[in-house]
Amino acid sequence: MDNILHFASQLLILLLLIITFLQSGWDKISDWKGNLEWLKGHFSKTILKNMVPIALLKVLVLEIFTSILCIIGFFNLVIEGNTLWAFYGCIMGTITLLMLLLGQRLAKDYDGARTIVIYLIPAIMGVYLLSPA
């Protein structure tokens, strides 16, 4: 219980990242074809137009990997008070979100890019709060 209270902010950021990336990964798995078709149209006028399937797979892998790190980090933080796995999870979350941000900017989807920044801010805060000093 002491770790939950002591690391409340960090745990809440991890929960945000877990929910975000698990849901996004699940959506890609459960509706691969629909996501692929939408993204092909979304990136049709960008340098990514011929790389959409492989890019979608890479993002899926990053989202699942980030989710796993954040889940391990969450429980490690609660049980042992160890921040290392949570820190790695936030780093991977930040990298994943930066990749998504780049894609939205290339597609000139500025509203989509703005939405990603909303998730990026707490991810970066997590990196800061969990950074080994």
N, CA and C atoms as an extended XYZ file, in Angstrom:
399
Properties=species:S:1:pos:R:3:atomname:S:1:resname:S:1:resid:I:1 pbc="F F F"
N         0.826       -1.204        0.000 N   MET     1
C         0.000        0.000        0.000 CA  MET     1
C         0.864        1.261        0.000 C   MET     1
N         2.001        1.207        0.685 N   ASP     2
C         2.882        2.369        0.725 CA  ASP     2
C         3.370        2.745       -0.672 C   ASP     2
N         3.704        1.739       -1.485 N   ASN     3
C         4.177        2.011       -2.837 CA  ASN     3
C         3.084        2.632       -3.703 C   ASN     3
N         1.854        2.211       -3.509 N   ILE     4
C         0.740        2.773       -4.288 CA  ILE     4
C         0.599        4.260       -3.984 C   ILE     4
N         0.665        4.612       -2.719 N   LEU     5
C         0.547        6.020       -2.351 CA  LEU     5
C         1.783        6.813       -2.762 C   LEU     5
N         2.939        6.231       -2.588 N   HIS     6
C         4.190        6.924       -2.908 CA  HIS     6
C         4.347        7.156       -4.413 C   HIS     6
N         3.899        6.214       -5.212 N   PHE     7
C         4.060        6.294       -6.666 CA  PHE     7
C         2.731        6.524       -7.388 C   PHE     7
N         1.789        7.196       -6.745 N   ALA     8
C         0.450        7.365       -7.318 CA  ALA     8
C         0.491        8.012       -8.710 C   ALA     8
N         1.242        9.081       -8.869 N   SER     9
C         1.308        9.770      -10.173 CA  SER     9
C         1.882        8.855      -11.242 C   SER     9
N         2.963        8.168      -10.911 N   GLN    10
C         3.611        7.284      -11.866 CA  GLN    10
C         2.696        6.125      -12.250 C   GLN    10
N         1.994        5.574      -11.266 N   LEU    11
C         1.084        4.465      -11.535 CA  LEU    11
C        -0.086        4.901      -12.416 C   LEU    11
N        -0.590        6.098      -12.188 N   LEU    12
C        -1.685        6.599      -13.021 CA  LEU    12
C        -1.228        6.828      -14.460 C   LEU    12
N        -0.011        7.325      -14.632 N   ILE    13
C         0.530        7.488      -15.988 CA  ILE    13
C         0.691        6.127      -16.659 C   ILE    13
N         1.188        5.150      -15.910 N   LEU    14
C         1.325        3.799      -16.472 CA  LEU    14
C        -0.030        3.234      -16.872 C   LEU    14
N        -1.045        3.437      -16.042 N   LEU    15
C        -2.396        2.961      -16.391 CA  LEU    15
C        -2.895        3.623      -17.674 C   LEU    15
N        -2.640        4.921      -17.821 N   LEU    16
C        -3.024        5.614      -19.047 CA  LEU    16
C        -2.354        4.978      -20.261 C   LEU    16
N        -1.064        4.701      -20.154 N   LEU    17
C        -0.338        4.094      -21.275 CA  LEU    17
C        -0.792        2.667      -21.535 C   LEU    17
N        -1.041        1.909      -20.478 N   ILE    18
C        -1.524        0.530      -20.642 CA  ILE    18
C        -2.856        0.527      -21.380 C   ILE    18
N        -3.786        1.343      -20.924 N   ILE    19
C        -5.108        1.403      -21.568 CA  ILE    19
C        -4.973        1.845      -23.019 C   ILE    19
N        -4.186        2.875      -23.253 N   THR    20
C        -4.022        3.425      -24.599 CA  THR    20
C        -3.455        2.396      -25.564 C   THR    20
N        -2.345        1.778      -25.177 N   PHE    21
C        -1.661        0.882      -26.115 CA  PHE    21
C        -2.316       -0.488      -26.206 C   PHE    21
N        -2.876       -1.004      -25.115 N   LEU    22
C        -3.591       -2.285      -25.211 CA  LEU    22
C        -4.820       -2.156      -26.102 C   LEU    22
N        -5.585       -1.081      -25.924 N   GLN    23
C        -6.783       -0.897      -26.736 CA  GLN    23
C        -6.405       -0.705      -28.196 C   GLN    23
N        -5.373        0.101      -28.444 N   SER    24
C        -4.962        0.352      -29.820 CA  SER    24
C        -4.434       -0.920      -30.487 C   SER    24
N        -3.632       -1.681      -29.749 N   GLY    25
C        -3.129       -2.945      -30.279 CA  GLY    25
C        -4.254       -3.928      -30.546 C   GLY    25
N        -5.179       -4.024      -29.596 N   TRP    26
C        -6.315       -4.929      -29.775 CA  TRP    26
C        -7.150       -4.528      -30.989 C   TRP    26
N        -7.349       -3.233      -31.176 N   ASP    27
C        -8.117       -2.758      -32.323 CA  ASP    27
C        -7.438       -3.160      -33.639 C   ASP    27
N        -6.123       -3.058      -33.678 N   LYS    28
C        -5.398       -3.446      -34.893 CA  LYS    28
C        -5.505       -4.951      -35.150 C   LYS    28
N        -5.433       -5.743      -34.093 N   ILE    29
C        -5.539       -7.200      -34.241 CA  ILE    29
C        -6.953       -7.604      -34.644 C   ILE    29
N        -7.954       -7.034      -33.984 N   SER    30
C        -9.335       -7.459      -34.221 CA  SER    30
C        -9.910       -6.919      -35.535 C   SER    30
N        -9.346       -5.822      -36.055 N   ASP    31
C        -9.837       -5.268      -37.318 CA  ASP    31
C        -8.659       -4.876      -38.208 C   ASP    31
N        -7.781       -5.826      -38.441 N   TRP    32
C        -6.587       -5.572      -39.248 CA  TRP    32
C        -6.959       -5.028      -40.624 C   TRP    32
N        -7.884       -5.692      -41.281 N   LYS    33
C        -8.261       -5.311      -42.645 CA  LYS    33
C        -8.844       -3.895      -42.694 C   LYS    33
N        -9.711       -3.594      -41.775 N   GLY    34
C       -10.312       -2.256      -41.744 CA  GLY    34
C        -9.281       -1.171      -41.473 C   GLY    34
N        -8.391       -1.428      -40.515 N   ASN    35
C        -7.327       -0.470      -40.218 CA  ASN    35
C        -6.407       -0.282      -41.415 C   ASN    35
N        -6.055       -1.385      -42.052 N   LEU    36
C        -5.155       -1.327      -43.203 CA  LEU    36
C        -5.765       -0.510      -44.337 C   LEU    36
N        -7.026       -0.756      -44.635 N   GLU    37
C        -7.680       -0.021      -45.722 CA  GLU    37
C        -7.768        1.470      -45.409 C   GLU    37
N        -8.136        1.795      -44.169 N   TRP    38
C        -8.236        3.207      -43.785 CA  TRP    38
C        -6.865        3.889      -43.878 C   TRP    38
N        -5.835        3.215      -43.384 N   LEU    39
C        -4.494        3.798      -43.388 CA  LEU    39
C        -3.926        3.938      -44.794 C   LEU    39
N        -4.259        3.023      -45.688 N   LYS    40
C        -3.813        3.156      -47.079 CA  LYS    40
C        -4.347        4.450      -47.689 C   LYS    40
N        -5.596        4.753      -47.415 N   GLY    41
C        -6.167        6.015      -47.888 CA  GLY    41
C        -5.555        7.213      -47.180 C   GLY    41
N        -5.351        7.067      -45.888 N   HIS    42
C        -4.810        8.159      -45.065 CA  HIS    42
C        -3.409        8.562      -45.515 C   HIS    42
N        -2.604        7.576      -45.916 N   PHE    43
C        -1.219        7.841      -46.304 CA  PHE    43
C        -0.993        7.800      -47.818 C   PHE    43
N        -2.072        7.833      -48.597 N   SER    44
C        -1.961        7.668      -50.051 CA  SER    44
C        -1.139        8.758      -50.741 C   SER    44
N        -1.034        9.919      -50.151 N   LYS    45
C        -0.285       11.016      -50.764 CA  LYS    45
C         1.003       11.324      -50.003 C   LYS    45
N         1.547       10.318      -49.317 N   THR    46
C         2.770       10.519      -48.536 CA  THR    46
C         3.852        9.549      -48.987 C   THR    46
N         5.031        9.729      -48.459 N   ILE    47
C         6.129        8.810      -48.774 CA  ILE    47
C         5.896        7.429      -48.171 C   ILE    47
N         4.918        7.304      -47.294 N   LEU    48
C         4.609        6.022      -46.654 CA  LEU    48
C         3.597        5.184      -47.435 C   LEU    48
N         3.111        5.692      -48.563 N   LYS    49
C         2.004        5.040      -49.269 CA  LYS    49
C         2.264        3.570      -49.608 C   LYS    49
N         3.508        3.202      -49.900 N   ASN    50
C         3.821        1.814      -50.255 CA  ASN    50
C         4.286        0.985      -49.071 C   ASN    50
N         4.319        1.592      -47.893 N   MET    51
C         4.823        0.906      -46.692 CA  MET    51
C         3.765        0.716      -45.614 C   MET    51
N         2.527        0.958      -45.935 N   VAL    52
C         1.481        0.942      -44.908 CA  VAL    52
C         1.370       -0.409      -44.199 C   VAL    52
N         1.330       -1.550      -44.898 N   PRO    53
C         1.183       -2.817      -44.172 CA  PRO    53
C         2.335       -3.087      -43.191 C   PRO    53
N         3.567       -2.863      -43.625 N   ILE    54
C         4.704       -3.120      -42.742 CA  ILE    54
C         4.757       -2.082      -41.622 C   ILE    54
N         4.393       -0.844      -41.920 N   ALA    55
C         4.366        0.195      -40.886 CA  ALA    55
C         3.307       -0.131      -39.834 C   ALA    55
N         2.156       -0.613      -40.279 N   LEU    56
C         1.096       -0.982      -39.338 CA  LEU    56
C         1.546       -2.133      -38.445 C   LEU    56
N         2.221       -3.108      -39.020 N   LEU    57
C         2.743       -4.226      -38.231 CA  LEU    57
C         3.777       -3.746      -37.211 C   LEU    57
N         4.666       -2.854      -37.632 N   LYS    58
C         5.680       -2.323      -36.711 CA  LYS    58
C         5.036       -1.560      -35.564 C   LYS    58
N         4.035       -0.753      -35.872 N   VAL    59
C         3.339       -0.008      -34.816 CA  VAL    59
C         2.632       -0.975      -33.869 C   VAL    59
N         2.010       -2.008      -34.410 N   LEU    60
C         1.351       -3.009      -33.566 CA  LEU    60
C         2.350       -3.658      -32.612 C   LEU    60
N         3.498       -4.067      -33.126 N   VAL    61
C         4.525       -4.694      -32.287 CA  VAL    61
C         4.984       -3.723      -31.202 C   VAL    61
N         5.216       -2.474      -31.574 N   LEU    62
C         5.633       -1.475      -30.588 CA  LEU    62
C         4.566       -1.260      -29.525 C   LEU    62
N         3.308       -1.219      -29.925 N   GLU    63
C         2.227       -1.017      -28.960 CA  GLU    63
C         2.114       -2.190      -27.982 C   GLU    63
N         2.226       -3.401      -28.488 N   ILE    64
C         2.159       -4.577      -27.615 CA  ILE    64
C         3.369       -4.613      -26.684 C   ILE    64
N         4.561       -4.359      -27.225 N   PHE    65
C         5.772       -4.343      -26.412 CA  PHE    65
C         5.690       -3.267      -25.330 C   PHE    65
N         5.219       -2.090      -25.700 N   THR    66
C         5.049       -1.001      -24.738 CA  THR    66
C         4.057       -1.402      -23.652 C   THR    66
N         2.952       -2.020      -24.042 N   SER    67
C         1.947       -2.464      -23.063 CA  SER    67
C         2.550       -3.448      -22.077 C   SER    67
N         3.309       -4.397      -22.582 N   ILE    68
C         3.922       -5.407      -21.711 CA  ILE    68
C         4.888       -4.748      -20.735 C   ILE    68
N         5.737       -3.857      -21.228 N   LEU    69
C         6.674       -3.159      -20.333 CA  LEU    69
C         5.938       -2.352      -19.273 C   LEU    69
N         4.875       -1.666      -19.666 N   CYS    70
C         4.115       -0.857      -18.707 CA  CYS    70
C         3.402       -1.730      -17.673 C   CYS    70
N         2.885       -2.868      -18.097 N   ILE    71
C         2.224       -3.780      -17.151 CA  ILE    71
C         3.242       -4.335      -16.154 C   ILE    71
N         4.379       -4.799      -16.663 N   ILE    72
C         5.434       -5.293      -15.781 CA  ILE    72
C         5.886       -4.175      -14.846 C   ILE    72
N         6.078       -2.991      -15.412 N   GLY    73
C         6.503       -1.842      -14.615 CA  GLY    73
C         5.497       -1.469      -13.547 C   GLY    73
N         4.222       -1.528      -13.882 N   PHE    74
C         3.169       -1.203      -12.916 CA  PHE    74
C         3.247       -2.135      -11.713 C   PHE    74
N         3.260       -3.434      -11.977 N   PHE    75
C         3.279       -4.389      -10.870 CA  PHE    75
C         4.603       -4.373      -10.119 C   PHE    75
N         5.688       -4.168      -10.827 N   ASN    76
C         6.992       -4.081      -10.173 CA  ASN    76
C         7.051       -2.864       -9.253 C   ASN    76
N         6.445       -1.778       -9.676 N   LEU    77
C         6.403       -0.561       -8.869 CA  LEU    77
C         5.537       -0.756       -7.628 C   LEU    77
N         4.383       -1.388       -7.798 N   VAL    78
C         3.482       -1.625       -6.663 CA  VAL    78
C         4.101       -2.599       -5.663 C   VAL    78
N         4.653       -3.697       -6.158 N   ILE    79
C         5.122       -4.764       -5.274 CA  ILE    79
C         6.489       -4.454       -4.671 C   ILE    79
N         7.422       -3.997       -5.502 N   GLU    80
C         8.795       -3.832       -5.033 CA  GLU    80
C         9.252       -2.378       -4.922 C   GLU    80
N         8.495       -1.459       -5.505 N   GLY    81
C         8.926       -0.066       -5.517 CA  GLY    81
C        10.045        0.197       -6.508 C   GLY    81
N        10.267       -0.742       -7.429 N   ASN    82
C        11.321       -0.627       -8.425 CA  ASN    82
C        10.768        0.093       -9.657 C   ASN    82
N        11.443        1.155      -10.080 N   THR    83
C        10.939        1.992      -11.180 CA  THR    83
C        11.491        1.630      -12.559 C   THR    83
N        12.435        0.718      -12.633 N   LEU    84
C        13.153        0.493      -13.887 CA  LEU    84
C        12.252        0.051      -15.035 C   LEU    84
N        11.419       -0.966      -14.832 N   TRP    85
C        10.556       -1.456      -15.915 CA  TRP    85
C         9.521       -0.403      -16.305 C   TRP    85
N         9.019        0.319      -15.326 N   ALA    86
C         8.059        1.390      -15.608 CA  ALA    86
C         8.722        2.489      -16.440 C   ALA    86
N         9.961        2.805      -16.108 N   PHE    87
C        10.730        3.794      -16.861 CA  PHE    87
C        10.876        3.338      -18.317 C   PHE    87
N        11.261        2.080      -18.511 N   TYR    88
C        11.386        1.541      -19.867 CA  TYR    88
C        10.050        1.595      -20.611 C   TYR    88
N         8.969        1.285      -19.911 N   GLY    89
C         7.646        1.342      -20.529 CA  GLY    89
C         7.297        2.749      -20.999 C   GLY    89
N         7.604        3.742      -20.163 N   CYS    90
C         7.334        5.129      -20.553 CA  CYS    90
C         8.228        5.570      -21.708 C   CYS    90
N         9.475        5.131      -21.701 N   ILE    91
C        10.377        5.440      -22.827 CA  ILE    91
C         9.804        4.860      -24.119 C   ILE    91
N         9.412        3.589      -24.086 N   MET    92
C         8.863        2.950      -25.291 CA  MET    92
C         7.547        3.609      -25.709 C   MET    92
N         6.735        3.987      -24.731 N   GLY    93
C         5.498        4.692      -25.051 CA  GLY    93
C         5.773        6.003      -25.761 C   GLY    93
N         6.773        6.718      -25.281 N   THR    94
C         7.147        7.984      -25.901 CA  THR    94
C         7.649        7.767      -27.324 C   THR    94
N         8.497        6.774      -27.513 N   ILE    95
C         9.016        6.474      -28.859 CA  ILE    95
C         7.874        6.090      -29.804 C   ILE    95
N         6.980        5.248      -29.335 N   THR    96
C         5.840        4.818      -30.154 CA  THR    96
C         4.971        6.012      -30.535 C   THR    96
N         4.684        6.863      -29.566 N   LEU    97
C         3.860        8.039      -29.849 CA  LEU    97
C         4.555        9.006      -30.796 C   LEU    97
N         5.869        9.143      -30.681 N   LEU    98
C         6.603       10.003      -31.614 CA  LEU    98
C         6.529        9.459      -33.033 C   LEU    98
N         6.581        8.141      -33.181 N   MET    99
C         6.436        7.538      -34.511 CA  MET    99
C         5.044        7.814      -35.072 C   MET    99
N         4.027        7.667      -34.235 N   LEU   100
C         2.661        7.952      -34.670 CA  LEU   100
C         2.499        9.429      -35.027 C   LEU   100
N         3.114       10.293      -34.233 N   LEU   101
C         3.066       11.728      -34.500 CA  LEU   101
C         3.694       12.047      -35.854 C   LEU   101
N         4.832       11.444      -36.134 N   LEU   102
C         5.488       11.654      -37.425 CA  LEU   102
C         4.565       11.241      -38.571 C   LEU   102
N         3.920       10.099      -38.422 N   GLY   103
C         2.993        9.642      -39.462 CA  GLY   103
C         1.852       10.620      -39.683 C   GLY   103
N         1.286       11.129      -38.606 N   GLN   104
C         0.171       12.079      -38.738 CA  GLN   104
C         0.636       13.383      -39.385 C   GLN   104
N         1.829       13.815      -39.035 N   ARG   105
C         2.364       15.039      -39.644 CA  ARG   105
C         2.629       14.830      -41.141 C   ARG   105
N         3.168       13.658      -41.506 N   LEU   106
C         3.396       13.373      -42.928 CA  LEU   106
C         2.088       13.343      -43.704 C   LEU   106
N         1.050       12.830      -43.065 N   ALA   107
C        -0.266       12.763      -43.706 CA  ALA   107
C        -0.997       14.111      -43.660 C   ALA   107
N        -0.377       15.087      -43.017 N   LYS   108
C        -0.968       16.415      -42.834 CA  LYS   108
C        -2.296       16.350      -42.095 C   LYS   108
N        -2.382       15.385      -41.174 N   ASP   109
C        -3.544       15.262      -40.300 CA  ASP   109
C        -3.194       15.952      -38.976 C   ASP   109
N        -3.365       17.255      -38.967 N   TYR   110
C        -2.931       18.043      -37.821 CA  TYR   110
C        -3.812       17.825      -36.596 C   TYR   110
N        -5.081       17.531      -36.793 N   ASP   111
C        -5.939       17.199      -35.647 CA  ASP   111
C        -5.497       15.875      -35.024 C   ASP   111
N        -5.171       14.902      -35.862 N   GLY   112
C        -4.664       13.626      -35.363 CA  GLY   112
C        -3.347       13.796      -34.639 C   GLY   112
N        -2.477       14.649      -35.175 N   ALA   113
C        -1.182       14.912      -34.531 CA  ALA   113
C        -1.396       15.563      -33.169 C   ALA   113
N        -2.320       16.495      -33.102 N   ARG   114
C        -2.626       17.173      -31.832 CA  ARG   114
C        -3.132       16.165      -30.795 C   ARG   114
N        -3.935       15.232      -31.221 N   THR   115
C        -4.441       14.203      -30.309 CA  THR   115
C        -3.300       13.357      -29.762 C   THR   115
N        -2.350       13.011      -30.598 N   ILE   116
C        -1.209       12.207      -30.147 CA  ILE   116
C        -0.393       12.964      -29.113 C   ILE   116
N        -0.247       14.272      -29.298 N   VAL   117
C         0.511       15.078      -28.333 CA  VAL   117
C        -0.162       15.041      -26.958 C   VAL   117
N        -1.480       14.932      -26.936 N   ILE   118
C        -2.194       14.833      -25.660 CA  ILE   118
C        -1.734       13.598      -24.889 C   ILE   118
N        -1.446       12.511      -25.575 N   TYR   119
C        -0.929       11.294      -24.935 CA  TYR   119
C         0.575       11.394      -24.681 C   TYR   119
N         1.259       12.116      -25.536 N   LEU   120
C         2.712       12.230      -25.426 CA  LEU   120
C         3.137       12.984      -24.160 C   LEU   120
N         2.381       13.995      -23.783 N   ILE   121
C         2.745       14.797      -22.606 CA  ILE   121
C         2.821       13.948      -21.338 C   ILE   121
N         1.793       13.155      -20.996 N   PRO   122
C         1.953       12.322      -19.795 CA  PRO   122
C         3.025       11.241      -19.938 C   PRO   122
N         3.237       10.746      -21.156 N   ALA   123
C         4.293        9.740      -21.354 CA  ALA   123
C         5.661       10.343      -21.023 C   ALA   123
N         5.895       11.564      -21.482 N   ILE   124
C         7.155       12.241      -21.174 CA  ILE   124
C         7.238       12.556      -19.683 C   ILE   124
N         6.119       12.924      -19.082 N   MET   125
C         6.105       13.139      -17.628 CA  MET   125
C         6.481       11.861      -16.898 C   MET   125
N         5.995       10.719      -17.403 N   GLY   126
C         6.347        9.429      -16.815 CA  GLY   126
C         7.840        9.167      -16.905 C   GLY   126
N         8.428        9.468      -18.052 N   VAL   127
C         9.878        9.303      -18.202 CA  VAL   127
C        10.593       10.149      -17.155 C   VAL   127
N        10.163       11.378      -17.001 N   TYR   128
C        10.784       12.286      -16.039 CA  TYR   128
C        10.615       11.780      -14.593 C   TYR   128
N         9.387       11.415      -14.247 N   LEU   129
C         9.104       10.993      -12.862 CA  LEU   129
C         9.762        9.658      -12.497 C   LEU   129
N         9.981        8.813      -13.494 N   LEU   130
C        10.545        7.484      -13.234 CA  LEU   130
C        12.034        7.389      -13.541 C   LEU   130
N        12.600        8.475      -14.024 N   SER   131
C        14.005        8.479      -14.415 CA  SER   131
C        14.916        8.122      -13.235 C   SER   131
N        15.805        7.136      -13.453 N   PRO   132
C        16.746        6.819      -12.385 CA  PRO   132
C        17.712        7.996      -12.188 C   PRO   132
N        17.789        8.449      -10.969 N   ALA   133
C        18.600        9.644      -10.707 CA  ALA   133
C        19.978        9.287      -10.375 C   ALA   133
